[in-house]
Amino acid sequence: MGTPRWILSKRSAVGASFSGWAFRSVFWKHAILVLTLVAVSDDTRADPSTVRIIEAPVVSQPSPFSSTGKTVVVPRTRIIIGGDSARNRKREAQRVSIEGKPSVIDGDTLRMQGRVVHLYGVDAVEGAQSCRYGGVRYPCGVMATAHLVELTLGQDVLCKGMDKNRSGELLANCRIGGKALNALMVASSWALANTKETAHYVSLQERAKESKVGLWRGEFVRPWVWRIKH
């Protein structure tokens, strides 16, 4: 038996049918299928909430042929969510610079000019988290928050964006005068180095650990582990 042929133009699909052993090409007037190809270039890809749909044709033809002798063209849909959104988030964040007197949300988060700003590369114990020292439970999360309040109260803070999290909130390096706020929180041992964002504060954390102050003087659960459990 001859090999069936089908022709797919930019805007239509043409089926082929066979009669007995003889090959006969016909235009199947009832089988016009409009396929739309949505092409999105790298420069126009959207943010994480964007869903792009790309349709590609797949021809399905029952063996040897359908009972009606018609070729069935089935569109296959591929959905891409996010794409290169991580790169776009970082590019957008690095254009942002905020300066002012902040309010403190928790040990690694500020609110400035109506925006939530997280200290980049830093992960403090959560506000509701407790730790142990000498067998006694104490509110280490509240103390971490209080330490950030002490550092920033009444001070002008300059934050420069480094990245954004998946919620679109800014991750920033913040400074008070000539001092890096992110580093101060790690050095005080009320926050840990977040190596998923940067390894910049790891050596500072090791020195704080050796000094056995703040969190390192007792027992505590890493904040990222605590969040999973709570």
C-alpha positions as CSV (number, residue, x, y, z in Angstrom):
1,M,0.0,0.0,0.0
2,G,1.3,3.5,-0.8
3,T,2.4,5.9,1.8
4,P,-0.3,8.5,2.8
5,R,0.6,12.1,2.4
6,W,-0.8,15.2,4.2
7,I,0.0,18.8,3.6
8,L,0.0,21.4,6.4
9,S,0.1,25.0,5.4
10,K,0.5,28.0,7.8
11,R,-3.2,28.3,8.2
12,S,-4.7,25.0,7.2
13,A,-4.3,21.2,7.2
14,V,-5.2,19.1,4.2
15,G,-6.1,15.5,4.7
16,A,-5.4,12.7,2.3
17,S,-7.7,9.8,1.7
18,F,-7.3,6.5,-0.2
19,S,-9.6,4.4,-2.2
20,G,-8.6,0.7,-2.4
21,W,-5.0,0.3,-3.7
22,A,-5.1,3.4,-5.9
23,F,-3.6,6.6,-4.6
24,R,-5.7,9.7,-5.0
25,S,-5.0,13.1,-3.4
26,V,-8.0,15.2,-2.6
27,F,-8.6,18.3,-0.7
28,W,-10.7,17.6,2.3
29,K,-13.0,20.6,2.4
30,H,-14.4,19.7,5.8
31,A,-11.0,19.3,7.4
32,I,-9.7,22.9,7.6
33,L,-7.9,23.4,10.8
34,V,-6.5,26.7,11.8
35,L,-3.4,26.4,13.9
36,T,-2.0,29.4,15.7
37,L,1.6,29.5,16.7
38,V,2.3,31.9,19.5
39,A,6.0,32.8,19.4
40,V,7.4,34.8,22.4
41,S,10.9,36.2,22.1
42,D,13.2,36.4,25.1
43,D,12.9,40.2,25.1
44,T,9.1,40.1,25.6
45,R,8.7,37.3,28.0
46,A,6.6,38.3,30.9
47,D,6.7,38.0,34.7
48,P,6.2,34.8,36.7
49,S,2.4,35.1,36.6
50,T,2.3,35.0,32.8
51,V,1.2,31.8,31.1
52,R,2.3,31.4,27.5
53,I,0.6,28.8,25.3
54,I,2.3,27.4,22.3
55,E,0.4,25.1,20.0
56,A,2.1,22.6,17.6
57,P,0.4,20.2,15.2
58,V,0.4,16.5,15.7
59,V,-1.2,14.2,13.1
60,S,-3.0,11.2,14.4
61,Q,-4.2,8.6,11.9
62,P,-5.6,5.3,13.0
63,S,-3.9,2.3,11.5
64,P,-4.2,1.9,8.6
65,F,-6.9,4.6,8.2
66,S,-10.0,5.8,10.0
67,S,-13.2,4.2,8.9
68,T,-14.1,7.4,7.1
69,G,-10.8,7.6,5.3
70,K,-10.1,11.0,6.9
71,T,-6.9,12.2,8.4
72,V,-7.4,13.6,11.9
73,V,-5.2,16.5,12.9
74,V,-4.9,17.0,16.7
75,P,-3.3,20.2,18.2
76,R,-0.8,19.6,21.0
77,T,-0.6,22.3,23.6
78,R,2.5,23.1,25.6
79,I,2.1,25.5,28.5
80,I,5.2,27.4,29.8
81,I,4.9,29.2,33.1
82,G,7.5,31.6,34.2
83,G,10.2,30.9,31.5
84,D,13.2,33.1,32.2
85,S,11.3,35.1,34.9
86,A,14.1,34.6,37.5
87,R,16.5,36.6,35.3
88,N,13.9,39.3,34.7
89,R,13.2,39.5,38.5
90,K,16.9,40.1,39.2
91,R,17.2,42.7,36.4
92,E,14.2,44.6,37.6
93,A,15.3,44.5,41.3
94,Q,18.8,45.8,40.5
95,R,17.2,49.0,39.2
96,V,15.5,49.7,42.6
97,S,17.0,51.9,45.3
98,I,15.0,53.0,48.4
99,E,16.0,55.3,51.1
100,G,14.2,56.3,54.3
101,K,13.3,55.5,57.8
102,P,12.0,51.9,57.9
103,S,9.6,50.1,60.1
104,V,10.6,46.5,61.1
105,I,8.5,43.5,60.3
106,D,10.8,40.8,61.6
107,G,14.5,40.0,62.0
108,D,15.3,40.2,58.3
109,T,12.4,42.3,56.8
110,L,11.7,46.0,56.6
111,R,8.9,48.1,55.3
112,M,10.0,51.2,53.4
113,Q,7.9,53.6,51.3
114,G,5.1,51.0,51.2
115,R,7.3,48.2,50.0
116,V,8.4,45.0,51.8
117,V,12.2,44.7,51.7
118,H,14.0,41.5,52.8
119,L,17.7,41.6,53.7
120,Y,19.5,39.8,50.9
121,G,21.5,36.7,51.8
122,V,20.2,36.8,55.4
123,D,17.6,34.5,57.1
124,A,16.6,35.5,60.7
125,V,14.6,33.3,63.1
126,E,10.9,33.9,62.7
127,G,9.0,36.2,65.0
128,A,7.0,33.4,66.5
129,Q,10.0,31.1,66.9
130,S,11.5,30.1,70.3
131,C,14.9,28.7,71.1
132,R,16.6,27.1,74.1
133,Y,19.5,28.2,76.3
134,G,20.5,26.3,79.4
135,G,17.3,24.2,79.1
136,V,15.1,27.3,79.2
137,R,13.0,28.3,76.3
138,Y,13.2,32.0,75.2
139,P,11.6,34.1,72.4
140,C,14.6,34.3,70.1
141,G,12.4,35.4,67.1
142,V,11.1,38.4,69.1
143,M,14.7,39.2,70.2
144,A,15.9,39.0,66.6
145,T,13.2,41.5,65.6
146,A,14.0,43.7,68.5
147,H,17.7,43.8,67.5
148,L,16.8,45.0,64.0
149,V,14.6,47.6,65.5
150,E,17.5,48.8,67.7
151,L,19.8,49.1,64.7
152,T,17.3,51.0,62.5
153,L,15.1,53.0,64.8
154,G,15.1,56.7,63.7
155,Q,17.9,56.0,61.2
156,D,17.9,56.6,57.5
157,V,18.4,53.3,55.7
158,L,19.5,52.9,52.1
159,C,18.5,49.7,50.4
160,K,19.7,48.7,46.9
161,G,17.9,45.8,45.2
162,M,19.7,42.6,44.4
163,D,16.8,40.3,43.4
164,K,13.1,39.6,44.0
165,N,11.5,36.6,45.6
166,R,8.6,34.7,44.0
167,S,6.1,37.0,45.6
168,G,7.8,39.9,43.9
169,E,9.1,41.4,47.1
170,L,12.5,43.1,47.0
171,L,15.7,41.4,48.3
172,A,18.2,44.1,49.1
173,N,21.5,45.1,50.5
174,C,20.8,47.8,53.1
175,R,23.1,50.2,54.8
176,I,23.0,52.6,57.7
177,G,25.7,55.2,57.1
178,G,28.8,53.1,56.2
179,K,27.6,49.9,57.9
180,A,26.0,47.0,56.1
181,L,22.8,46.1,57.9
182,N,22.7,42.5,56.4
183,A,26.2,41.9,57.8
184,L,25.3,43.4,61.2
185,M,22.4,40.9,61.7
186,V,24.6,37.9,60.9
187,A,27.5,39.2,63.1
188,S,25.1,39.7,66.0
189,S,24.1,36.0,65.6
190,W,20.4,36.8,65.4
191,A,20.3,35.9,61.7
192,L,22.0,33.2,59.6
193,A,23.6,33.3,56.2
194,N,21.2,32.4,53.4
195,T,23.5,30.5,51.0
196,K,20.7,30.0,48.5
197,E,20.9,33.7,47.8
198,T,24.6,34.4,48.3
199,A,27.6,32.9,50.1
200,H,28.9,36.3,51.1
201,Y,28.0,36.0,54.8
202,V,29.2,32.5,55.5
203,S,32.6,33.5,56.9
204,L,31.0,36.1,59.1
205,Q,28.6,33.5,60.4
206,E,31.4,31.1,61.3
207,R,33.1,33.8,63.4
208,A,29.8,34.5,65.1
209,K,29.3,30.8,65.8
210,E,32.8,30.6,67.4
211,S,31.9,33.5,69.7
212,K,28.8,31.7,71.0
213,V,26.6,34.7,71.2
214,G,23.0,35.2,70.1
215,L,21.5,32.1,68.7
216,W,24.8,30.2,68.9
217,R,24.9,30.3,72.7
218,G,22.1,27.7,72.9
219,E,19.9,25.5,70.8
220,F,17.8,26.6,67.9
221,V,16.1,25.3,64.7
222,R,17.2,26.8,61.5
223,P,14.5,29.2,60.3
224,W,14.0,27.5,57.0
225,V,13.4,24.2,58.8
226,W,11.0,25.9,61.3
227,R,8.9,27.3,58.5
228,I,8.4,23.9,57.0
229,K,7.1,22.5,60.3
230,H,4.9,25.5,61.0
